[in-house]
Every structure is written in structure tokens, then in C-alpha cells.
Amino acid sequence: MRRAVLDTNVIASGIILGSGVPAEILTAWRERRFDLVLGPTILSELDRVLRLPKIARRYSLEPQNVQDLLKLLSARAVVAAENHTVSAALRDPKDNPILAAAVAGQADYLVTGDHDLLDLGRFRDIPIVSPVAFLRILLSGG
């Protein structure tokens, strides 16, 4: 089965909006159409974003729901160490752990809306694609 790292922005959008491309990608994961690869940094960032007072209030996210969601993600995803050295010239060094998780988790795709990552196109033979492109791949069976 193919493996994909979903960047924090994709997961958070799918959770809080509940519809649209990121939500469809999360549905495909729940249907086991791909294996989700996450690193500790993505989980930590997701926890931080979902607990932001503005986000929590607007989308009625209770702390217990966020904690339960993170437990589910950790239990059902491949949690990869981020200990690989990333030697890409990145505009945003905060993207290093995401690339490291993709390498360590042997991801087939890295899915993100982050233009710094998308501009790379690929990293160590791992295509970096937008959510729309990844959904097309899933729908085509590719």
C-alpha cells in the first residue's frame, strides 16, 4: 500500500472544515486507501494548532476531542522518527522534520499546501504534491 506524509496544514484543514479536498483525503485514509506517515513534529504542531483558542472556539474543538484525535492518529498512522539528516536547501528550516519523516517512513508522497515544500517538487525521489494532486492520484488508483 502506498504511504503518504500529510503536512499539518492538510490534516488540520480536513479536521476543522470537514469537507473539501483535505477532508476527502482523510476519508480515504480512514478507508485504508493509503497509509498515513507522521512524525512527532507534525503531531506536536497539529496539537498546537487545534488547541489555539481562536481555532478551538470557532470549530468547537474540546481539549479531550483533540487529545483523542491525536491518539487515534498515533495509533493508526506510521509514526516515523525524524532523525534523518536533511540536506535540502530549504527556505524554511522548520520543514526539515517533515522531509525527515517522509524519508524515515518510506513515504511515496508528501502532501502539503506549503509553497516552500511544493517548490522543491520532490525530495529523495519522494514527490511533493498538493492535496488536489494527491486526491487525483488516489481517485485514479495510481
C-alpha positions in Angstrom: 0.0 0.0 0.0 1.2 3.5 -0.8 2.4 5.7 2.1 1.9 9.5 2.4 3.0 12.2 4.8 0.2 14.7 5.2 1.6 18.1 6.3 -0.1 19.7 9.4 -2.0 22.1 7.2 -3.7 19.3 5.3 -4.7 17.3 8.4 -5.9 20.4 10.3 -8.0 21.6 7.3 -9.5 18.2 6.8 -10.5 18.0 10.5 -11.8 21.5 11.1 -13.5 22.1 7.8 -14.9 18.6 7.5 -15.4 19.0 3.7 -13.3 19.7 0.7 -10.1 18.1 -0.6 -8.3 17.7 2.7 -11.4 16.0 4.3 -11.7 13.7 1.3 -8.0 12.7 1.8 -8.6 11.9 5.5 -11.7 9.9 4.4 -9.5 7.9 2.0 -7.0 7.3 4.9 -9.9 6.1 7.2 -10.9 3.8 4.3 -7.4 2.4 4.3 -6.6 3.5 0.7 -3.2 4.7 1.9 -1.0 4.5 5.0 -0.5 7.8 6.8 3.0 8.6 7.8 3.5 11.2 10.6 6.5 12.4 12.6 6.5 13.7 16.1 6.8 17.3 14.8 3.6 17.0 12.8 1.7 15.6 15.7 3.0 18.3 18.0 2.2 21.0 15.5 -1.3 19.6 15.0 -1.9 19.6 18.7 -0.7 23.2 19.0 -2.9 24.4 16.0 -6.0 22.6 17.1 -5.7 24.0 20.6 -5.3 27.6 19.5 -8.1 29.5 21.3 -9.3 31.0 18.1 -9.5 27.7 16.3 -10.9 25.7 19.2 -13.7 28.2 19.8 -14.6 28.7 16.1 -14.8 24.9 15.4 -15.9 23.8 18.9 -12.8 21.6 19.5 -12.8 20.5 23.1 -9.3 19.6 24.5 -10.4 16.0 25.1 -11.5 15.6 21.5 -8.1 16.9 20.3 -6.4 14.5 22.6 -8.5 11.6 21.4 -7.9 12.6 17.8 -4.1 12.7 18.3 -4.2 9.3 20.0 -6.2 7.9 17.0 -3.7 9.4 14.5 -0.7 8.0 16.5 -2.3 4.5 16.8 -3.4 4.2 13.1 -0.5 6.1 11.4 3.1 5.0 10.8 4.9 7.3 13.3 8.4 7.8 11.8 11.4 9.1 13.6 12.7 12.4 12.3 16.4 11.5 12.7 17.4 11.5 9.1 19.7 14.3 8.0 18.0 16.6 5.5 20.4 18.3 3.2 18.0 20.2 1.1 18.4 23.9 0.7 15.1 25.0 2.3 13.7 28.4 2.6 12.0 27.4 5.9 14.2 25.2 8.1 11.1 24.2 10.0 10.2 22.0 7.1 13.2 19.7 7.8 11.4 17.4 10.2 8.6 16.9 7.6 11.1 15.8 5.0 12.9 13.6 7.6 9.6 11.9 8.5 8.9 11.2 4.8 12.3 9.6 4.4 12.2 7.6 7.6 8.7 6.5 7.0 9.5 5.5 3.4 6.7 7.7 2.1 5.6 7.5 -1.5 4.2 11.1 -1.4 4.5 14.2 0.7 1.2 16.1 0.6 1.2 19.8 1.5 -0.1 23.2 0.8 3.2 24.8 1.8 4.7 26.5 -1.2 8.2 26.2 0.2 7.9 22.4 0.0 5.8 22.3 -3.2 8.5 24.4 -4.9 11.0 21.5 -4.2 8.9 19.2 -6.3 10.4 16.1 -4.9 12.9 15.1 -2.2 15.0 12.0 -2.4 12.6 10.5 -5.0 9.5 11.4 -2.9 7.1 13.5 -5.0 5.9 16.6 -3.1 2.3 17.2 -4.2 -0.6 19.4 -3.4 -3.7 18.0 -1.8 -5.6 18.2 -5.1 -2.9 16.3 -7.0 -2.8 13.6 -4.3 -6.6 13.2 -4.3 -6.4 12.8 -8.1 -3.8 10.1 -7.6 -6.0 8.3 -5.1 -9.1 8.5 -7.3 -7.1 7.2 -10.3 -5.9 4.3 -8.3 -2.3 5.3 -9.1 
